[in-house]
Amino acid sequence: MAETHSLQDLQQPAVSSKVFIQRDYSSGTICRFQTKFPSELESRIDKQQFEETIQTLNNLYAEAEKLGGKSYLEGCLACLTAYTIFLCMETHYEKVLKKIAKYIKDQNEKIYAPRGLLLTDPIERGLRVVEITIFEDRSIGSGR
C-alpha cells in the first residue's frame, strides 16, 4: 500500500521528477491549461481527480479575467484617482488570485500531498505552466 504524506513531509524530501501542464492556446490567449492527463501521474492520482483540479483552475482564471460592470468601475475609479485607489482596495483579479492560491493549498493538503505530489501555483511560474512535483516514494527504499 502506498505511504501517505503531509505537506510538512514534502518540504525537503528527494524530488523524483516534475510534470508540467502547459497552457492551452487553442481558444486564444485566455489563461487556460491543458486537461490532458500526464502518464507520469498514472500510479499517483486518479485521472478524474486531476482533470477536476485543472478544470477548476481554468474556471477560476476565466472568472478572474471576466469583464463586467465591476471591472469597468474599478478602471474608472483608477483613472479618476491616478491609480491611488489600488493602495486601499484589491482588484477583482487580485481577489480571485487569492482564491486560486487557497484552492491550490487545499488541494495539496487533501489530495496531492498524501500521494507524494505537490501542485505549484501557476502564478509562481508566470502563468505559463502548472507544475506538479513528484517526490520519491519512501516506502520503496525503507524496506517495507
Secondary structure, 3 states (H helix, E strand, C coil): CCCCCCCCCCCCCCEEEEEEEEECCCCCCCCCECCCCCHHHCCCCCHHHHHHHHHHHHHHHHHHHCCCHHHHHHHHHHHHCCCHHHHCCCCHHHHHHHHHHHHHHHHHHHHHHHHCEEEECHHHHCCCEEEEEEECCHHHHCCC
